[in-house]
């Protein structure tokens, strides 16, 4: 039966099980991780170029 459920529906069910304040924490953490990745990428490229 699980195979008939689309990925989007599974994700919605997953988020319904999480309290709203936890969802905000998760989204905040993902944003921080994303921005950290953006900050580090130019540095990595520069280091790869130097070596």
Buried (B, 14 or more C-beta within 10 A) or exposed (E): EEEEEEEEEEEEEEEEEEEEEEEEEEEEEEEEEEEEEEEEEEEEEEEEEEE
